[in-house]
């Protein structure tokens, strides 16, 4: 199971997570492994393009 360091645990506690919830989050993180978390963040250009698509109604949550 993934074990967060002291600073991560404190940050979670400070925003209101209880100890049992933190344990469940750690178990969930372990279940998904590192592959999902190691993906590089989208670069700024991709994010700007995605925003443009939403603003111009080319991308919505509707299913046609």
Backbone as XML, in Angstrom:
<?xml version="1.0"?>
<chain id="A" units="angstrom">
  <residue number="1" name="UNK">
    <atom name="N" x="0.845" y="-1.182" z="0.000"/>
    <atom name="CA" x="0.000" y="0.000" z="0.000"/>
    <atom name="C" x="0.890" y="1.245" z="0.000"/>
  </residue>
  <residue number="2" name="UNK">
    <atom name="N" x="0.437" y="2.256" z="-0.719"/>
    <atom name="CA" x="1.154" y="3.533" z="-0.761"/>
    <atom name="C" x="1.107" y="4.183" z="0.612"/>
  </residue>
  <residue number="3" name="UNK">
    <atom name="N" x="2.235" y="4.691" z="1.073"/>
    <atom name="CA" x="2.304" y="5.377" z="2.364"/>
    <atom name="C" x="2.791" y="6.802" z="2.123"/>
  </residue>
  <residue number="4" name="UNK">
    <atom name="N" x="1.920" y="7.793" z="2.356"/>
    <atom name="CA" x="2.333" y="9.189" z="2.141"/>
    <atom name="C" x="3.336" y="9.621" z="3.193"/>
  </residue>
  <residue number="5" name="UNK">
    <atom name="N" x="4.172" y="10.572" z="2.830"/>
    <atom name="CA" x="5.117" y="11.072" z="3.815"/>
    <atom name="C" x="4.394" y="11.990" z="4.804"/>
  </residue>
  <residue number="6" name="UNK">
    <atom name="N" x="5.118" y="12.422" z="5.799"/>
    <atom name="CA" x="4.534" y="13.235" z="6.873"/>
    <atom name="C" x="3.836" y="14.478" z="6.333"/>
  </residue>
  <residue number="7" name="UNK">
    <atom name="N" x="4.481" y="15.179" z="5.393"/>
    <atom name="CA" x="3.913" y="16.427" z="4.870"/>
    <atom name="C" x="2.622" y="16.175" z="4.093"/>
  </residue>
  <residue number="8" name="UNK">
    <atom name="N" x="2.583" y="15.086" z="3.346"/>
    <atom name="CA" x="1.349" y="14.754" z="2.618"/>
    <atom name="C" x="0.218" y="14.443" z="3.597"/>
  </residue>
  <residue number="9" name="UNK">
    <atom name="N" x="0.512" y="13.665" z="4.617"/>
    <atom name="CA" x="-0.521" y="13.342" z="5.619"/>
    <atom name="C" x="-1.025" y="14.595" z="6.317"/>
  </residue>
  <residue number="10" name="UNK">
    <atom name="N" x="-0.101" y="15.465" z="6.700"/>
    <atom name="CA" x="-0.500" y="16.698" z="7.375"/>
    <atom name="C" x="-1.341" y="17.581" z="6.462"/>
  </residue>
  <residue number="11" name="UNK">
    <atom name="N" x="-0.966" y="17.661" z="5.207"/>
    <atom name="CA" x="-1.735" y="18.469" z="4.255"/>
    <atom name="C" x="-3.162" y="17.922" z="4.129"/>
  </residue>
  <residue number="12" name="UNK">
    <atom name="N" x="-3.296" y="16.593" z="4.063"/>
    <atom name="CA" x="-4.630" y="15.990" z="3.991"/>
    <atom name="C" x="-5.425" y="16.240" z="5.270"/>
  </residue>
  <residue number="13" name="UNK">
    <atom name="N" x="-4.763" y="16.109" z="6.408"/>
    <atom name="CA" x="-5.450" y="16.380" z="7.687"/>
    <atom name="C" x="-5.890" y="17.836" z="7.783"/>
  </residue>
  <residue number="14" name="UNK">
    <atom name="N" x="-5.028" y="18.744" z="7.340"/>
    <atom name="CA" x="-5.338" y="20.179" z="7.431"/>
    <atom name="C" x="-6.520" y="20.587" z="6.566"/>
  </residue>
  <residue number="15" name="UNK">
    <atom name="N" x="-6.769" y="19.860" z="5.495"/>
    <atom name="CA" x="-7.936" y="20.202" z="4.663"/>
    <atom name="C" x="-9.167" y="19.401" z="5.060"/>
  </residue>
  <residue number="16" name="UNK">
    <atom name="N" x="-9.050" y="18.620" z="6.145"/>
    <atom name="CA" x="-10.239" y="18.006" z="6.717"/>
    <atom name="C" x="-10.411" y="16.518" z="6.533"/>
  </residue>
  <residue number="17" name="UNK">
    <atom name="N" x="-9.441" y="15.810" z="5.963"/>
    <atom name="CA" x="-9.571" y="14.368" z="5.805"/>
    <atom name="C" x="-9.287" y="13.679" z="7.127"/>
  </residue>
  <residue number="18" name="UNK">
    <atom name="N" x="-10.095" y="12.681" z="7.455"/>
    <atom name="CA" x="-9.879" y="11.907" z="8.677"/>
    <atom name="C" x="-8.829" y="10.829" z="8.414"/>
  </residue>
  <residue number="19" name="UNK">
    <atom name="N" x="-8.303" y="10.249" z="9.501"/>
    <atom name="CA" x="-7.289" y="9.197" z="9.364"/>
    <atom name="C" x="-7.820" y="8.002" z="8.563"/>
  </residue>
  <residue number="20" name="UNK">
    <atom name="N" x="-9.056" y="7.524" z="8.813"/>
    <atom name="CA" x="-9.562" y="6.404" z="8.000"/>
    <atom name="C" x="-9.690" y="6.767" z="6.517"/>
  </residue>
  <residue number="21" name="UNK">
    <atom name="N" x="-10.079" y="7.990" z="6.227"/>
    <atom name="CA" x="-10.199" y="8.414" z="4.831"/>
    <atom name="C" x="-8.835" y="8.479" z="4.172"/>
  </residue>
  <residue number="22" name="UNK">
    <atom name="N" x="-7.839" y="8.956" z="4.891"/>
    <atom name="CA" x="-6.479" y="9.009" z="4.349"/>
    <atom name="C" x="-5.996" y="7.590" z="4.037"/>
  </residue>
  <residue number="23" name="UNK">
    <atom name="N" x="-6.299" y="6.629" z="4.929"/>
    <atom name="CA" x="-5.905" y="5.235" z="4.670"/>
    <atom name="C" x="-6.598" y="4.698" z="3.423"/>
  </residue>
  <residue number="24" name="UNK">
    <atom name="N" x="-7.876" y="5.018" z="3.260"/>
    <atom name="CA" x="-8.604" y="4.555" z="2.068"/>
    <atom name="C" x="-8.033" y="5.186" z="0.798"/>
  </residue>
  <residue number="25" name="UNK">
    <atom name="N" x="-7.677" y="6.472" z="0.873"/>
    <atom name="CA" x="-7.066" y="7.131" z="-0.281"/>
    <atom name="C" x="-5.730" y="6.480" z="-0.640"/>
  </residue>
  <residue number="26" name="UNK">
    <atom name="N" x="-4.954" y="6.109" z="0.365"/>
    <atom name="CA" x="-3.671" y="5.445" z="0.120"/>
    <atom name="C" x="-3.887" y="4.088" z="-0.546"/>
  </residue>
  <residue number="27" name="UNK">
    <atom name="N" x="-4.883" y="3.358" z="-0.080"/>
    <atom name="CA" x="-5.185" y="2.058" z="-0.682"/>
    <atom name="C" x="-5.630" y="2.230" z="-2.132"/>
  </residue>
  <residue number="28" name="UNK">
    <atom name="N" x="-6.443" y="3.228" z="-2.384"/>
    <atom name="CA" x="-6.908" y="3.490" z="-3.741"/>
    <atom name="C" x="-5.740" y="3.868" z="-4.647"/>
  </residue>
  <residue number="29" name="UNK">
    <atom name="N" x="-4.854" y="4.702" z="-4.139"/>
    <atom name="CA" x="-3.684" y="5.104" z="-4.923"/>
    <atom name="C" x="-2.825" y="3.890" z="-5.256"/>
  </residue>
  <residue number="30" name="UNK">
    <atom name="N" x="-2.666" y="2.985" z="-4.309"/>
    <atom name="CA" x="-1.892" y="1.766" z="-4.553"/>
    <atom name="C" x="-2.553" y="0.891" z="-5.604"/>
  </residue>
  <residue number="31" name="UNK">
    <atom name="N" x="-3.873" y="0.840" z="-5.562"/>
    <atom name="CA" x="-4.620" y="0.009" z="-6.509"/>
    <atom name="C" x="-4.394" y="0.476" z="-7.938"/>
  </residue>
  <residue number="32" name="UNK">
    <atom name="N" x="-4.340" y="1.780" z="-8.143"/>
    <atom name="CA" x="-4.156" y="2.309" z="-9.488"/>
    <atom name="C" x="-2.691" y="2.321" z="-9.902"/>
  </residue>
  <residue number="33" name="UNK">
    <atom name="N" x="-1.802" y="2.159" z="-8.962"/>
    <atom name="CA" x="-0.391" y="2.122" z="-9.285"/>
    <atom name="C" x="0.140" y="3.462" z="-9.726"/>
  </residue>
  <residue number="34" name="UNK">
    <atom name="N" x="1.384" y="3.446" z="-10.108"/>
    <atom name="CA" x="2.033" y="4.691" z="-10.479"/>
    <atom name="C" x="1.727" y="5.101" z="-11.906"/>
  </residue>
  <residue number="35" name="UNK">
    <atom name="N" x="1.364" y="4.170" z="-12.768"/>
    <atom name="CA" x="1.235" y="4.491" z="-14.189"/>
    <atom name="C" x="0.306" y="5.669" z="-14.449"/>
  </residue>
  <residue number="36" name="UNK">
    <atom name="N" x="-0.816" y="5.726" z="-13.768"/>
    <atom name="CA" x="-1.759" y="6.823" z="-13.968"/>
    <atom name="C" x="-1.193" y="8.147" z="-13.477"/>
  </residue>
  <residue number="37" name="UNK">
    <atom name="N" x="-0.435" y="8.114" z="-12.393"/>
    <atom name="CA" x="0.071" y="9.341" z="-11.804"/>
    <atom name="C" x="1.360" y="9.825" z="-12.471"/>
  </residue>
  <residue number="38" name="UNK">
    <atom name="N" x="2.040" y="8.932" z="-13.146"/>
    <atom name="CA" x="3.306" y="9.302" z="-13.765"/>
    <atom name="C" x="3.133" y="9.921" z="-15.148"/>
  </residue>
  <residue number="39" name="UNK">
    <atom name="N" x="1.901" y="9.966" z="-15.651"/>
    <atom name="CA" x="1.692" y="10.557" z="-16.961"/>
    <atom name="C" x="2.026" y="12.036" z="-16.902"/>
  </residue>
  <residue number="40" name="UNK">
    <atom name="N" x="2.738" y="12.534" z="-17.894"/>
    <atom name="CA" x="3.088" y="13.961" z="-17.866"/>
    <atom name="C" x="1.842" y="14.821" z="-17.999"/>
  </residue>
  <residue number="41" name="UNK">
    <atom name="N" x="1.882" y="15.959" z="-17.373"/>
    <atom name="CA" x="0.764" y="16.899" z="-17.452"/>
    <atom name="C" x="0.661" y="17.434" z="-18.878"/>
  </residue>
  <residue number="42" name="UNK">
    <atom name="N" x="-0.554" y="17.763" z="-19.281"/>
    <atom name="CA" x="-0.730" y="18.358" z="-20.601"/>
    <atom name="C" x="-0.013" y="19.697" z="-20.649"/>
  </residue>
  <residue number="43" name="UNK">
    <atom name="N" x="0.577" y="19.985" z="-21.774"/>
    <atom name="CA" x="1.252" y="21.273" z="-21.848"/>
    <atom name="C" x="0.236" y="22.398" z="-22.047"/>
  </residue>
  <residue number="44" name="UNK">
    <atom name="N" x="0.674" y="23.596" z="-21.874"/>
    <atom name="CA" x="-0.205" y="24.764" z="-21.896"/>
    <atom name="C" x="-0.971" y="24.888" z="-23.203"/>
  </residue>
  <residue number="45" name="UNK">
    <atom name="N" x="-0.352" y="24.562" z="-24.333"/>
    <atom name="CA" x="-1.025" y="24.687" z="-25.627"/>
    <atom name="C" x="-2.222" y="23.744" z="-25.740"/>
  </residue>
  <residue number="46" name="UNK">
    <atom name="N" x="-2.076" y="22.523" z="-25.234"/>
    <atom name="CA" x="-3.194" y="21.583" z="-25.260"/>
    <atom name="C" x="-4.348" y="22.093" z="-24.400"/>
  </residue>
  <residue number="47" name="UNK">
    <atom name="N" x="-4.024" y="22.636" z="-23.236"/>
    <atom name="CA" x="-5.066" y="23.159" z="-22.355"/>
    <atom name="C" x="-5.773" y="24.362" z="-22.978"/>
  </residue>
  <residue number="48" name="UNK">
    <atom name="N" x="-5.003" y="25.236" z="-23.615"/>
    <atom name="CA" x="-5.615" y="26.390" z="-24.262"/>
    <atom name="C" x="-6.529" y="25.952" z="-25.402"/>
  </residue>
  <residue number="49" name="UNK">
    <atom name="N" x="-6.114" y="24.947" z="-26.157"/>
    <atom name="CA" x="-6.935" y="24.444" z="-27.250"/>
    <atom name="C" x="-8.224" y="23.821" z="-26.705"/>
  </residue>
  <residue number="50" name="UNK">
    <atom name="N" x="-8.117" y="23.062" z="-25.625"/>
    <atom name="CA" x="-9.306" y="22.469" z="-25.016"/>
    <atom name="C" x="-10.270" y="23.557" z="-24.542"/>
  </residue>
  <residue number="51" name="UNK">
    <atom name="N" x="-9.742" y="24.619" z="-23.938"/>
    <atom name="CA" x="-10.603" y="25.738" z="-23.515"/>
    <atom name="C" x="-11.288" y="26.377" z="-24.722"/>
  </residue>
  <residue number="52" name="UNK">
    <atom name="N" x="-10.530" y="26.561" z="-25.810"/>
    <atom name="CA" x="-11.089" y="27.151" z="-27.019"/>
    <atom name="C" x="-12.236" y="26.283" z="-27.544"/>
  </residue>
  <residue number="53" name="UNK">
    <atom name="N" x="-12.054" y="24.970" z="-27.537"/>
    <atom name="CA" x="-13.111" y="24.073" z="-28.000"/>
    <atom name="C" x="-14.370" y="24.220" z="-27.156"/>
  </residue>
  <residue number="54" name="UNK">
    <atom name="N" x="-14.218" y="24.338" z="-25.853"/>
    <atom name="CA" x="-15.378" y="24.484" z="-24.968"/>
    <atom name="C" x="-16.047" y="25.835" z="-25.189"/>
  </residue>
  <residue number="55" name="UNK">
    <atom name="N" x="-15.260" y="26.898" z="-25.238"/>
    <atom name="CA" x="-15.810" y="28.246" z="-25.417"/>
    <atom name="C" x="-16.586" y="28.345" z="-26.723"/>
  </residue>
  <residue number="56" name="UNK">
    <atom name="N" x="-16.087" y="27.711" z="-27.772"/>
    <atom name="CA" x="-16.733" y="27.784" z="-29.086"/>
    <atom name="C" x="-17.726" y="26.647" z="-29.325"/>
  </residue>
  <residue number="57" name="UNK">
    <atom name="N" x="-18.081" y="25.974" z="-28.238"/>
    <atom name="CA" x="-19.097" y="24.916" z="-28.261"/>
    <atom name="C" x="-18.786" y="23.798" z="-29.248"/>
  </residue>
  <residue number="58" name="UNK">
    <atom name="N" x="-17.522" y="23.500" z="-29.414"/>
    <atom name="CA" x="-17.107" y="22.377" z="-30.245"/>
    <atom name="C" x="-16.917" y="21.119" z="-29.379"/>
  </residue>
  <residue number="59" name="UNK">
    <atom name="N" x="-16.798" y="21.334" z="-28.067"/>
    <atom name="CA" x="-16.591" y="20.243" z="-27.127"/>
    <atom name="C" x="-17.523" y="20.452" z="-25.945"/>
  </residue>
  <residue number="60" name="UNK">
    <atom name="N" x="-18.415" y="19.484" z="-25.734"/>
    <atom name="CA" x="-19.361" y="19.564" z="-24.612"/>
    <atom name="C" x="-19.451" y="18.193" z="-23.967"/>
  </residue>
  <residue number="61" name="UNK">
    <atom name="N" x="-20.216" y="18.127" z="-22.895"/>
    <atom name="CA" x="-20.453" y="16.846" z="-22.241"/>
    <atom name="C" x="-21.665" y="16.138" z="-22.823"/>
  </residue>
  <residue number="62" name="UNK">
    <atom name="N" x="-22.346" y="16.751" z="-23.746"/>
    <atom name="CA" x="-23.529" y="16.151" z="-24.363"/>
    <atom name="C" x="-23.109" y="15.004" z="-25.271"/>
  </residue>
  <residue number="63" name="UNK">
    <atom name="N" x="-23.940" y="13.989" z="-25.298"/>
    <atom name="CA" x="-23.720" y="12.865" z="-26.208"/>
    <atom name="C" x="-24.735" y="12.974" z="-27.325"/>
  </residue>
  <residue number="64" name="UNK">
    <atom name="N" x="-24.236" y="13.045" z="-28.539"/>
    <atom name="CA" x="-25.139" y="13.155" z="-29.703"/>
    <atom name="C" x="-25.291" y="11.836" z="-30.397"/>
  </residue>
</chain>
